[in-house]
Amino acid sequence: MLSLRLLHAMMKEEWRLHQSLVGPMGSALFPATIFLFTSFLALVAPRVLSHMPTATILLMLHVASVLYGLFVGSFGAIGEHVMTGRLGQVSMIMQMPQTYPVSFRRMMAVFYAKDSLFYLLYSYVPLTLGLAVAAPGAGVSLGGVAMLGLTTFLSFMMGMGLSFTLSAVSVRSRPLWLLLNAAVAGVAALVYPLGLLPPEQIILPLAYWTERSMWTLGASSVTAVVLASAGVALMKERYESRESRSGFSFLDAESLFGFTGGLSTLVAKEWAEVRRAGALAPVIMSFAGHLLAIYGMSWVFEAGVGVSLSFNVVFYSGFVGFMGVMTYSFLTNLEHNEYLNVQPVSVDMVVKAKLVLYFILTAGVSAAYVVGIGLLKGQLSLVPLGLLLAGATSVYVVGVTSYLTGLWTNTMFFDARVILKFCAFVVPPMIVTEIAALMMPMRAGLATPVVVAVSAVLLLASAPLLRRMERRWAAVPFSFVNAGG
């Protein structure tokens, strides 16, 4: 009974947290946006993916669900952060074990159940309903769509459970965490590139579509529960705030960033927060990892699945700015800035400092990525054009993100209105450049000027966008709460 009451209270807390920043209408529109977007994709998929085998499409959907689960399942690290820090001026229900006779492991179990239900209702139910809209035209039964929704959600739960367990281990033992990550990578390598195991033996829900046996669904459910239970069991009951010392000097950092002019103090502060949180390597590696994942997925389909993809270095360069959104979001989520309300700074100044640090941390990775793909594909002649496009999209997309979300990117992207505005700003130029990149082998004389022109337009549009960002966030308090509907 206690756990059910806690689950109900946590669901209400989650809803209110979203409403506080994006408003009730924005929160409600997010699943509606997923439904509409999925419906559109499902309607065009039979024409666009007609050449692709059904088994390949199923594999893509289930792999994407596992990766989605891995992305959102770091509950061990979240639990440690909640128990050793504060969410600004807010106390979360998860902090109850500090003052009430309830175990932290129980709180984490309820939190896991809450997030599972949240992502089911917020993501997979609207996604499945969107697929159902297009099912009759594609000759797919509604029962088949429902089963696809179930198997992809089970894949998500397995990924989330695995991520939960790994993050719980990371809080206890870093060497053991590294060992387990190496083991997971080894198992994945047995599937690809070694090809010693079929993917359905690792992603159990996928096995339903090859064997049509209900035992696979039961085994998937048991696996997800076992992984989640392991994560709960491995959680600590008591936490102590970590203390670390280093020779890092804030004054030296301020001098190092003197080239940023009046922002040098704030940029040094952001740099100090990244260093203090031990986030320098994760920020850089995460950005590089997302970029490499784009190239890796296309390589897998070309080498492993046999699908021919004529993507050149310019095509990959167009994704650099888009992938940077997650890195900027990470930088805005390192610290809570409510204390700056009493300092002579404004939100727009901190946003600009984070943008400067973002470009410092990602510029080298972006350039190395473009040059590296140019070398791998033997397309060094296209590298200058790729670097231009990568730089333009990076400046433009992160400018759009900062204008729309300020310091609250993680939460405000749950507002359907923000997502739609972001897509309206970003998707059209991205589509134009990607189509032009695909046309280069056939119409280089037309495609190259198009890419150059779009890159120039994006760079020119970034300046007024950043000025609007200043006006948008200058008067907003650091403890920003959106009371609008």
C-alpha positions in Angstrom: 0.0 0.0 0.0 2.9 2.4 0.9 4.6 1.7 -2.4 1.4 2.4 -4.4 0.9 5.7 -2.5 4.5 6.6 -3.2 4.0 5.7 -6.9 0.9 7.9 -7.1 2.7 10.8 -5.4 5.8 10.5 -7.6 3.6 10.5 -10.8 1.9 13.7 -9.5 5.3 15.2 -8.7 6.6 14.4 -12.2 3.6 16.0 -13.8 3.8 19.1 -11.7 7.6 19.4 -12.4 6.9 19.4 -16.1 4.0 21.8 -15.8 6.1 24.2 -13.8 8.4 24.8 -16.7 6.4 24.0 -19.9 2.9 24.6 -18.7 0.0 22.0 -18.6 -0.7 22.5 -22.4 2.9 22.0 -23.3 3.1 18.8 -21.3 -0.1 17.4 -22.7 0.9 18.2 -26.3 4.2 16.2 -26.1 2.6 12.8 -26.5 0.3 14.3 -29.2 3.3 15.4 -31.1 4.8 11.9 -30.9 1.5 10.5 -32.2 1.3 12.9 -35.2 5.0 12.5 -36.1 4.8 8.7 -35.9 1.6 8.7 -38.0 3.3 10.7 -40.7 6.4 8.5 -40.7 4.2 5.3 -40.8 2.2 6.6 -43.7 5.3 7.4 -45.8 7.4 4.4 -44.7 5.9 1.9 -47.1 7.1 4.1 -50.0 10.4 5.2 -48.6 11.5 1.8 -47.1 9.9 -0.4 -49.8 13.4 -1.8 -50.7 14.3 -2.6 -47.1 13.5 -6.1 -45.7 10.9 -6.3 -42.9 13.5 -8.0 -40.6 15.8 -5.1 -41.0 13.1 -2.6 -40.1 12.2 -4.6 -37.0 15.8 -4.8 -36.0 16.2 -1.0 -36.3 13.1 -0.4 -34.1 14.2 -2.7 -31.4 17.8 -1.6 -31.3 16.5 2.0 -31.1 14.3 1.1 -28.2 17.2 -0.6 -26.3 19.4 2.5 -26.9 16.5 4.7 -25.7 16.3 2.7 -22.5 20.1 2.9 -22.0 19.9 6.6 -22.4 17.2 7.2 -19.8 18.2 4.5 -17.3 21.0 6.0 -15.3 19.0 6.0 -12.1 21.9 5.0 -9.9 23.7 8.3 -10.7 20.5 10.2 -10.3 19.9 8.7 -6.9 23.3 9.6 -5.7 22.9 13.2 -7.0 19.5 13.5 -5.2 20.8 12.2 -1.9 24.0 14.3 -1.9 22.7 17.6 -3.4 19.6 19.7 -3.8 17.4 20.5 -6.8 17.7 24.2 -6.3 15.2 25.1 -3.6 13.1 22.0 -4.1 13.1 18.8 -2.1 12.1 15.7 -4.0 10.0 12.7 -2.7 13.1 10.6 -3.3 14.8 12.5 -0.5 12.3 11.2 2.1 14.7 8.5 3.4 16.8 11.3 4.9 14.0 12.2 7.4 11.4 9.3 7.3 11.7 5.6 8.2 11.6 4.3 4.6 14.5 2.6 2.8 16.2 4.3 -0.1 16.1 1.1 -2.1 12.3 1.1 -1.8 12.2 4.7 -3.0 14.4 3.8 -6.0 12.2 0.8 -6.8 9.1 3.1 -6.8 11.0 5.7 -8.8 11.9 3.1 -11.4 8.3 2.0 -11.7 7.2 5.6 -12.0 9.6 6.3 -14.9 8.6 3.0 -16.6 5.0 4.1 -16.5 5.8 7.6 -17.5 7.7 6.6 -20.6 5.0 4.0 -21.5 2.3 6.7 -21.4 4.4 9.6 -22.7 6.3 7.8 -25.5 5.2 4.2 -26.4 1.4 4.5 -26.2 1.3 7.5 -28.6 3.9 5.9 -30.8 1.8 2.7 -31.0 -1.3 4.7 -31.7 0.5 6.6 -34.5 1.5 3.3 -36.1 -2.1 2.0 -35.9 -3.3 5.0 -38.0 -1.2 3.8 -40.9 -1.7 0.1 -40.3 -4.7 -0.5 -42.6 -3.0 1.2 -45.6 0.2 -0.9 -45.1 -1.7 -4.2 -44.8 -0.8 -4.6 -41.1 -3.3 -5.8 -38.6 -4.0 -3.7 -35.5 -3.0 -6.8 -33.4 0.3 -6.8 -35.1 0.8 -3.1 -34.3 -0.1 -3.7 -30.7 2.4 -6.5 -30.5 5.1 -4.3 -32.0 4.4 -1.7 -29.4 4.7 -4.4 -26.7 8.0 -5.8 -28.0 9.6 -2.4 -28.5 8.5 -1.3 -25.0 10.0 -4.5 -23.6 13.2 -3.8 -25.4 13.2 -0.3 -23.9 12.6 -1.8 -20.4 15.6 -4.2 -20.9 17.8 -1.3 -21.9 16.6 0.8 -19.0 17.2 -2.1 -16.6 20.7 -2.7 -17.9 21.5 1.0 -17.6 20.1 1.1 -14.1 22.2 -1.8 -13.0 25.4 -0.4 -14.6 24.8 3.0 -13.0 24.2 1.5 -9.6 27.5 -0.5 -9.9 29.3 2.7 -10.9 28.3 4.3 -7.6 29.9 1.4 -5.7 33.0 0.4 -7.8 34.4 2.2 -10.8 36.7 -0.8 -11.8 33.7 -3.2 -11.7 31.7 -0.8 -13.7 34.4 -0.6 -16.4 34.6 -4.4 -16.4 30.8 -4.8 -16.8 30.7 -2.2 -19.6 33.5 -4.1 -21.3 31.5 -7.3 -20.9 28.4 -5.7 -22.5 30.5 -4.4 -25.3 31.9 -7.9 -25.8 28.5 -9.4 -26.0 27.4 -6.8 -28.5 30.5 -7.6 -30.6 29.4 -11.2 -30.7 26.4 -10.0 -32.6 28.2 -7.5 -34.8 30.8 -7.5 -36.3 31.7 -11.1 -35.3 28.3 -12.5 -36.3 28.6 -15.3 -33.8 25.1 -14.6 -32.3 21.9 -13.6 -33.9 20.6 -10.3 -32.5 17.3 -11.9 -31.3 19.3 -14.0 -28.8 20.4 -10.7 -27.1 17.3 -8.6 -27.7 14.8 -11.1 -26.6 11.6 -9.2 -27.6 12.9 -9.3 -31.2 12.8 -13.1 -31.0 9.0 -13.0 -31.0 9.1 -11.9 -34.6 11.3 -14.8 -35.7 9.8 -17.6 -33.6 6.2 -16.2 -33.0 6.4 -17.8 -29.5 4.9 -16.2 -26.4 7.7 -17.6 -24.3 9.9 -14.9 -25.7 7.7 -12.2 -24.2 7.7 -13.9 -20.9 11.5 -14.2 -21.0 11.8 -10.6 -21.9 9.6 -9.5 -19.0 11.6 -11.6 -16.6 14.9 -10.3 -17.9 13.7 -6.7 -17.5 12.5 -7.4 -13.9 15.7 -9.1 -13.0 17.8 -6.2 -14.3 15.7 -3.7 -12.5 15.8 -5.7 -9.3 19.6 -6.0 -9.5 19.8 -2.2 -9.9 17.6 -1.7 -6.8 19.6 -4.3 -4.8 23.0 -2.7 -5.7 21.9 0.8 -4.7 23.5 2.3 -1.5 21.3 3.1 1.5 23.6 5.8 2.7 25.6 8.4 0.8 28.3 10.7 1.8 29.1 13.8 -0.2 32.3 13.3 -2.2 35.2 15.5 -1.5 38.0 16.0 -4.0 41.0 18.3 -4.2 43.0 19.5 -7.2 45.4 22.2 -8.1 42.7 23.9 -10.3 42.8 27.7 -9.9 39.8 29.8 -10.8 42.0 32.9 -11.3 44.2 31.0 -13.7 41.0 29.9 -15.6 39.8 33.5 -15.8 43.1 34.5 -17.3 43.0 31.6 -19.7 39.6 32.7 -21.0 40.5 36.4 -21.1 39.9 36.4 -24.9 36.2 36.2 -24.2 36.2 39.8 -22.8 33.5 40.6 -20.3 32.4 37.0 -20.2 35.7 35.7 -18.9 34.6 35.4 -15.3 31.4 33.5 -16.2 33.2 31.2 -18.7 35.8 30.4 -16.0 32.9 29.6 -13.7 31.4 27.2 -16.2 34.8 25.6 -16.8 35.2 25.2 -13.0 31.8 23.5 -12.8 32.7 21.1 -15.6 36.1 20.3 -13.9 34.6 20.0 -10.4 31.9 17.7 -11.6 34.4 15.4 -13.4 32.3 16.0 -16.5 35.0 17.1 -19.0 35.7 13.7 -20.4 32.0 12.7 -20.4 31.0 15.9 -22.3 33.6 15.4 -25.0 33.2 11.6 -25.3 29.4 11.9 -25.4 29.5 14.4 -28.2 32.0 12.3 -30.1 30.0 9.1 -29.4 26.8 10.5 -30.8 28.6 11.6 -34.0 30.3 8.2 -34.3 27.0 6.5 -33.8 25.6 8.2 -36.9 28.5 6.9 -39.0 28.4 3.5 -37.2 24.8 2.9 -38.0 25.2 3.6 -41.7 28.3 1.4 -41.7 26.4 -1.4 -40.0 23.7 -1.3 -42.7 26.2 -1.1 -45.5 28.6 -3.9 -44.2 26.3 -6.0 -42.1 22.8 -5.8 -43.6 23.8 -5.2 -47.2 21.9 -2.0 -47.7 23.8 0.4 -50.0 24.0 3.9 -48.5 25.9 6.5 -50.7 26.6 9.0 -47.9 29.5 11.3 -48.3 31.5 13.4 -45.8 29.2 16.5 -46.4 26.1 14.3 -45.6 27.6 13.4 -42.2 28.8 17.0 -41.5 25.2 18.1 -41.6 24.4 16.2 -38.4 27.2 17.8 -36.3 25.1 20.7 -35.1 22.1 18.6 -34.4 24.1 16.2 -32.3 25.4 19.2 -30.3 22.0 19.8 -28.8 22.5 17.0 -26.3 25.9 18.4 -25.3 24.5 21.9 -24.7 21.7 20.3 -22.7 24.3 18.4 -20.6 26.1 21.7 -19.9 22.9 23.4 -18.7 22.2 20.5 -16.3 25.5 20.5 -14.4 24.5 23.0 -11.7 21.5 24.8 -10.3 21.9 28.5 -10.6 19.2 29.9 -8.3 21.9 31.5 -6.1 22.8 33.8 -9.1 19.5 35.6 -8.5 21.4 37.7 -5.9 24.4 38.3 -8.1 24.9 41.1 -10.8 24.4 38.6 -13.7 21.4 37.6 -15.8 20.3 34.4 -17.4 21.3 35.5 -20.9 24.9 36.2 -19.7 25.2 32.7 -18.3 23.7 31.2 -21.5 26.3 33.0 -23.6 29.1 31.7 -21.2 27.8 28.2 -21.7 27.7 28.7 -25.5 31.4 29.8 -25.5 32.4 26.8 -23.5 30.3 24.6 -25.7 32.2 25.7 -28.8 35.6 25.4 -27.0 34.8 21.8 -26.1 33.2 20.7 -29.3 35.0 22.5 -32.1 38.0 20.2 -32.2 35.9 17.1 -32.0 33.7 18.4 -34.9 36.7 19.1 -37.1 38.4 15.8 -36.3 35.1 13.9 -37.1 34.8 15.6 -40.5 38.4 15.1 -41.4 38.3 11.5 -40.2 35.3 10.6 -42.3 37.0 12.3 -45.3 40.0 10.0 -44.8 38.0 6.9 -44.3 35.9 7.5 -47.5 38.8 8.9 -49.5 36.9 12.2 -50.0 39.5 14.8 -48.7 38.4 17.2 -51.5 35.0 17.5 -49.7 36.4 18.1 -46.3 36.5 22.0 -46.6 32.9 22.0 -47.6 32.1 19.6 -44.8 33.9 21.8 -42.2 31.9 24.8 -43.4 28.6 23.0 -43.1 29.5 21.5 -39.7 30.5 24.9 -38.3 27.4 26.6 -39.7 25.0 24.0 -38.3 26.8 24.0 -34.9 26.4 27.7 -34.5 22.9 27.9 -35.8 21.4 24.9 -34.1 22.8 25.6 -30.7 21.7 29.2 -31.2 18.2 28.1 -31.8 18.4 25.8 -28.8 19.6 28.5 -26.4 17.0 31.0 -27.7 14.1 28.5 -27.2 15.2 26.9 -23.9 17.8 29.1 -22.2 19.2 27.2 -19.2 16.3 24.6 -19.0 16.9 22.6 -22.2 16.2 19.2 -20.7 12.7 20.1 -19.4 11.6 22.5 -22.1 12.1 20.0 -24.8 9.1 18.2 -23.3 7.0 21.2 -24.4 5.5 20.3 -27.7 5.4 23.9 -28.7 9.1 24.2 -28.2 9.8 21.0 -30.1 7.6 22.2 -33.0 9.4 25.6 -33.1 12.8 23.9 -33.0 11.8 21.6 -35.9 10.5 24.6 -37.9 13.9 26.4 -37.4 16.2 23.4 -37.9 14.6 20.7 -40.1 14.1 22.7 -43.4 17.8 23.8 -43.8 18.9 20.3 -42.7 16.7 18.6 -45.3 18.0 20.9 -48.0 21.7 20.3 -47.2 21.3 16.6 -46.8 19.5 16.3 -50.2 22.2 18.5 -51.8 24.9 16.2 -50.2 23.2 13.1 -51.7 23.1 14.9 -55.1 26.8 15.6 -55.2 27.9 12.5 -57.1 25.4 13.3 -59.9 25.0 17.1 -59.8 28.1 18.5 -58.0 27.9 21.8 -59.9 24.4 22.5 -58.4 24.7 20.8 -55.0 27.9 22.5 -53.9 26.6 26.1 -54.3 23.5 25.0 -52.5 25.4 23.8 -49.5 27.6 26.9 -49.4 24.6 29.2 -49.7 22.6 27.4 -46.9 25.7 27.5 -44.7 26.1 31.2 -45.3 22.4 31.8 -44.5 22.6 29.8 -41.3 25.7 31.8 -40.1 24.0 35.1 -41.0 20.8 34.1 -39.3 22.7 33.2 -36.1 23.6 36.8 -35.2 20.0 38.2 -34.9 19.0 34.9 -33.2 21.5 35.4 -30.5 20.4 39.0 -30.0 16.8 37.8 -29.6 18.1 35.2 -27.1 19.5 38.1 -25.0 16.2 39.9 -25.0 14.2 36.7 -24.3 16.1 35.7 -21.2 17.6 38.9 -19.8 14.7 39.6 -17.4 13.9 35.9 -16.5 15.0 34.8 -13.0 17.3 31.8 -12.5 14.5 30.0 -10.6 12.4 30.2 -13.8 8.9 28.9 -13.5 6.5 29.1 -16.4 3.0 29.9 -15.2 1.6 30.0 -18.6 -0.8 27.3 -20.0 
